[in-house]
Amino acid sequence: MRKAVRQFHKVSPEVWRSKRFLALTNDQRLLWFYFSTGPHQTSAGCCKLPPAYAVADLGWTMNHYLTCLEALTDGDLVTCDSETSEIYVRRWFQTSPPTNAKHAAGISSNIYRLDSDEVRERVEEEFSETEFGAAFLSTPSIAQ
């Protein structure tokens, strides 16, 4: 049986007004969209994505992928831990916040599975700025 995957993810049209995004090359923008909407993404905006998977999916060289990833990291569009191959799309919850307590619980389960302290802390920080994320982190029992 095939594992259920996200059916969609909101990407705001405001991305086309973002100075960070507009400063990128076309391939760097494609990589951002790949991270944001690709098959490895979770409801928490983070994923474990070994570089070889991305290179194979995109048909790029490893060097080109790493150069584009560096631009996204330097541009504050993603947080990446190269040791754990975990990536978080910054400001994820501005377009995809939890919509209820059970949704927040599901998102938090993705966050807690992260190996990278750096990525987890960034995701938790932004998750805690949402209404249901803050409520769940302070009182996890609200999801029941």
VENGIPE-V322342 format. One record per pair of residues at least 6 apart in sequence whose ideal C-beta (glycine too) atoms are under 6 Angstrom apart, sorted by the first residue. I is the first residue (numbers start at 1). GAP is how many residues later the second one is. Records with the same first field share a line. If there is no record, write none. Layout:
# VENGIPE-V322342
I=GAP + GAP
This chain:
# VENGIPE-V322342
9=28
10=85 + 86
12=83
15=6
20=55 + 57
27=41
28=40 + 43
31=37
32=40 + 45
35=52 + 54
36=53
40=7 + 9
41=6
42=68
43=64
44=63 + 66 + 67 + 79
45=43 + 44 + 47
46=42 + 77
47=40
48=37 + 38
49=36 + 38
50=35
51=14
54=11
55=7 + 10
72=6
73=7
77=13
78=9 + 11
79=9 + 40 + 43
80=7
81=35 + 37 + 38
84=31 + 32
86=28 + 30 + 33
88=31 + 34 + 35
93=33 + 37
97=33
98=6 + 9 + 32 + 34 + 35
101=31 + 41 + 42
102=41
104=28 + 29 + 32
105=38
108=28
111=12
114=6
127=6
128=6 + 9
135=7
